[in-house]
Amino acid sequence: MKKVLKILGIILIIVIIAAFAVLKYLGNRPAVPVGYQTKTETGGEIEAKYMANGPYEVSLKEERTLLDFGKFWTYYPSELMNTDKKYPVIVICNGSGTPLSKYPVVAKHYASWGFIVIGTEEMNSWNAFGAEMSIRYLERMHENEKIEDTESIFYQKVDFDNVGIVGHSQGGVGVINAITDTKHKDIYKTAVSLSPTNKTLAHNLFWDYDASLVDVPLLLISGEGGGDDWVVTGEQLLKSMKIFLTTRSLQEEDPHRIMRFSTNPMGILLPGLCIICKETKKREKPSLGMIRKL
């Protein structure tokens, strides 16, 4: 009997260790796979161009904060350290439970096209708190040559006349709130909301927003099928959108989850955002092949 109990005890310990290992793996697994850019089908030359990395080498500045999200992540063109240019900004609002450290490949991709890209470890971004703090953080870094005896690498390097914001899922709600209900709402020149929660569901989750207040170009992209059929539907959401595009993933996975990167939507999003980037001499438009309902 003792031998049996001993064996059962050993099995139980093994099961517990295995369970912890699986949980650790799932917790550390990237929310966006490396190499997603080569696995996403594009609709034309412009989409293919912007799905690839841009011409800039990218560096990262991490800074801890006592704010509840813990850390700012700022990706930027490495050349920034040696030029007098100002760089346009993309602020990222995270999806539910998905800090930026879970999908850094997306931020790096944006930055490679000449943007300062900032986000946080925020787990709940619907109220745009992290986005607002990101703008205030960049303002401080831009306005002060030194902060507590440390030189600011972003001193006089941030182009606040050209700021965009992008977010997925709950982060899509955060995008709408950032451009309608924050101190710096008027700083945003354009916005992209990927598979945002519809107004009724958002209200039930206490993630309230009012899309009727949107007064800047807002690009809305969602998947079709799976979670997106009930997450983003709702006439009350779509009424105020300047642009509505719907697409589906070419992979047999949850379209709501992979909307974070499958259209990410480089072929559509980046040409639009690059309109505000001074590196872009002419306004490139995505081909009609991507602007469709599938």
N, C-alpha and C positions, 0 to 999 in steps of 0.2 A: 504493500500500500504506500509506504514512504517513497519507494522508488517511482511509483506512478505519479505521486504528487510532485516529486522532484522534476520529473520529465515535463509535467504540465506547467510547472513553474518556469522552467527553461523556455518552453514554447511561448508562454505568456510574455516573458521578457523579450524574446525575439520579435514577437508581434508588435509590442510597444515600440521597440527600437525602429522597426520597419515603418511603423506609422509616423513616428517623428521624422524619419528620413524623407518619407513621401511629402509630408507637410512642409518640410524645409525646402525641398525641391520645388514644390508648387509655389511657395512664397518667394523664391528667388528667380523663378522662371520669367524671362522677359515677356512683357505684354505685347511686344511687337518683335517678330523674328528678324534676326540679322539676315540681310539678303532679300528682304521683301520687295525691294525695288526691281529685282530681276524676275520676280514671279508674278508681277501684276501686268495684265494685258492693257495696252494703251490704245487710244483711238486715232492717233495721228502723229506727225512729226513733232509738234509742239509738246504733246503729252509725253512722248518718249524722251524728249530733251530734258524736261523738268522732273521726270521720274528718276533720272540719273542724278548723281551728285553734281553740284555746281563747281565752278573753277576755284573756289576759295578753300584753302586749308583752314581747319577749324580748331579752336582752343576752347577750354572750359575753365570757368571760374566757379568754384563752390564756396558758399559762405553760409555758415550756421547763423541762426537767429533764434531769439527767445519767443518769437511768434509761434503759434501752436503747430504750424506745418514744418518747423524745424530747420529748413534749409532752402536757400535760393540756388538754383542752377542756371548759369548764364553761359550759353554757347555763343561764340563770336568769331568772325574771320581773324585768323592769326595775324594778318598784316595790320590790324587795328593798332597794334603796339608801336608801329613805326610810321604811321601816317597822321595827317591832320584832318582826314575826312571824318564826316559824320555818317553813321550807319542807321538805316531804318530798323524798326523793331517789330518782332512778333512775340506776343504774349500767349502762353499756352495755359488753358484751363483743363485740369485733369478730369477724366471720367471717374466714376464711383470706385473708390478704393484702389486707384491706380496712380501712384506718385510718379513724377517725371523720371525718377531713377529706374522705373520699369520699362520705359520706352525711349531711352536717350538717342537711339538711332534716328528717330523722327526729328528731334531737335537739331541733331547734327546735320541732317539733310537740309533742313530749312537754312541753317547758318551757312552752309556751303554755297548758298546763292547770294550771300552778301548781307545777311541780316544779323542783328543781335537778337538772340532768341532766349527768352527768360521764362522760367517756370519754377514750381515749388514741389514739395513733398505732400501737398495738400491732398487729403483723402475725400473731402466733400467740398466741392467747388461751386455749388449752385448759386451761392450769394456773391460770387466774384471777389471774395475777400483776398484770396491769394493774388488774383490779377491786379487788384488795387494796390496791394502792398508791393507787388513787383514794379509797378510804375513809380511808386514813391521811392523804392530802393534805387531804381535807375536815375531818378531825379537827383537824389543825394550824391550818387557816384558821378554824375555828369557835372554837378555844380561845384563840387569840392575837389581841389587838387590833391588834398590829403584828408584822410579820415582817421583820426586817432593815430597820427604819425605814420600811417600807411598810405602810399601813393595810390590814387584811384586810376586804374587802367582805362576807365570810361570817362575820364575828365574831358569835357568838351567833345565827346565822340558820339553822342546819342542824338539822332535826328528825331526829335519829338513832333515834327510836322508830318512824319510819315510812320504811323504806328498802326499795326493790324493786330487782330486777336483771333485765335482759333481754339476750339474745344470740342470734345467728343462726349456724347451721351449726357450725363449730368453736367459735364463741362460745357456742353452745348447750351444748356440753360445758363451756366455761368457767363458764357459769351454775351447772351442777350441782356443779362443783368449788368454786366460790365459796361455795356454801351448805352444803358438806359437809366441805371440806378446807382452810380458810384460818383465819388467826387471828381474823378477824372474821366467821366463818360465822354466828354467832348474832345478828348485827345485822340480817340480812335478814328481812323480814316476809312477803315473797312473791317469786315468781320466775316468769319466762316464758322458755321455751326454744323457739326457732323452728327447726324442721328440724335437730335435733341429730344428730350422728354416732352410729350405733348402737354398742353396746359392743364387738362383735367387730372392726369396722372401726377403731374408735378405738384398741383395743389394738394392732392391727397397725401403726398410725401412731404408737404411743407416746403416745397421748392418753388415758391410763387414767383412769377415774372409777368410782365406786360409787354408783349411783342408789338403792340400797337404804338408804343413809344419809340420804336426804332426809327432813326432818321439818317442812318448811313447805309451804304450798300452792304447787304447781308446775304451771303451765299449759304444756302441750306442744301446739304447733300445727305441722302439716307440710302439704306439698303432696301431691297424689296423682298418680302418673305421673312420667315423667322421672327425674331423679336421686333424688327423695325415696323412690321405691319401694325402693331398695337402701341409701339413707343412713340412714333413720330406722327401718327395720323391725328387729325383734328383740325377742323376748319378754322378754329380760333387761333391756331398757330400759323397756318399758311397764309391767311389774309394779308398779313403785313410784310411777307417776305418780298424782297426786291427780286430775287431769283430763286427758283426751286428746281433742283435737279434730283432725279432718283436713279439709282443704279443698283446692280446686284454684284456680289462677288463671283468671281469665276471659280472659286474654291467651294467645295461642299462643306462649309462650316457656317456657324452662326453669323449672318450678315451684319447684325448689330455690333458684335464684338470686333469683327475685322474691319468695320468701317473706319476704325482708328487709323488704319494704314493702307488698306487695299486700294482705295481711290486716293489715298492719303494726299489729298487728291491732287497729287503733284501736277498731273497734266492739266488740271483745272484750277486748283488753288494757287499754285505758285505763279503761273502767268498773271493772274489777277493781282496777287500781292506784289509781284515785281513791277507792276505799273507804278507803285509808289517808290520803287527802288531806283535811285539815280543812276545805277549801272545800266538800266534798261533804256535804250535810246528810242525804241518804238514799242507801242503797245501790242503785244502778241495776244492773239485770241485763241482759246482752245478750239480744236476742230469740232464740227457738229457730231462727229462719230461718238463723242463722249456725252453729248447733251441729249439724252434720250431716256425713255423708260423701258426697262427690259422685263 
